[in-house]
Amino acid sequence: MRVLIIGASQRWRMEKCTERALKREGHKTLLIDDKRAARLIGRKLTQRWALAQTRRFKPDYVILGKCHGLDLDTVSTILGGRPNAMWYHDPQWYKSTYRPDIAHIVAVGKMTQTFFVSGFDAEWRALGLPAKFLPSAADRDIIMVGPGTGVAPFRAFLHERMVTQAPGDTWLFFGHQRSACDFFYEDELAGMKAKGVLTRLSLAWSRDTDAKFYVQDRMRQSGRDVWAWLADGAHIYVCGDAKRMAKDVERALIDITATHGARSTNEAVQFVAELKKSGRYQTDVY
């Protein structure tokens, strides 16, 4: 399938993550960063450029972001009767349709076949949008592994869940070299934990003791509980270093599955592969 995606091209943004996932499944993709284009070449030229890109690519399916860089006529032409969907991750703004940016999102959303939101779907439907609640974005338990700067996207996860009052539990594994100077967002994470937005926070500091201790070691230490969450349907997300950390975390996950899930090593490897295939194990590593 040829999938056109309209939205942000930064590697940590939803649209770019979606593109990587589609490519892994063998689909052809084109990502148009409309907001960046409008900033670089102006809004008028962006309309012509986006339409030309669409004509050349000939998409079978279109996924829309906020489309702030596109006029409504341009969005309508791009859709052109093709199967499509839109995902909006700030659903709490349904009360603010008087704002021009939110009014534009509403207008775009009304053109779509499905308007996915992570909360307040009934309120969006009342505004005339084909809103549909996206369960995996809100009511599923999630395990987040983000040492160092890899914690950044998980702040967004937690803030969204706080705003939407999502019911799912959350568990963050964070680590760095020294707790005294490398604990990013310490006060913020402590506040979220106090409010119950962050259910569990597990920390690993590699230089605070003579023996180096990493997030994968903390995962193994909490292996029984990690397995219990996965057995209950939790999703796991990993962000950060691709060279070593991501591989070590996957190895730890396989070991946890074998030890606490009463599986052979080969069965544990297959279980983790199935997590990936079903979308329950996702990585954004670099």
Beta strands, then each sheet from edge to edge (+ up, - down):
strand 1: 2-6
strand 2: 28-32
strand 3: 61-64
strand 4: 84-88
strand 5: 115-117
strand 6: 131-133
strand 7: 142-145
strand 8: 170-176
strand 9: 200-205
strand 10: 235-240
strand 11: 281-285
sheet 1: 2+ 1+ 3+ 4+ 5+ 6+
sheet 2: 9+ 8+ 7+ 10+ 11+
end
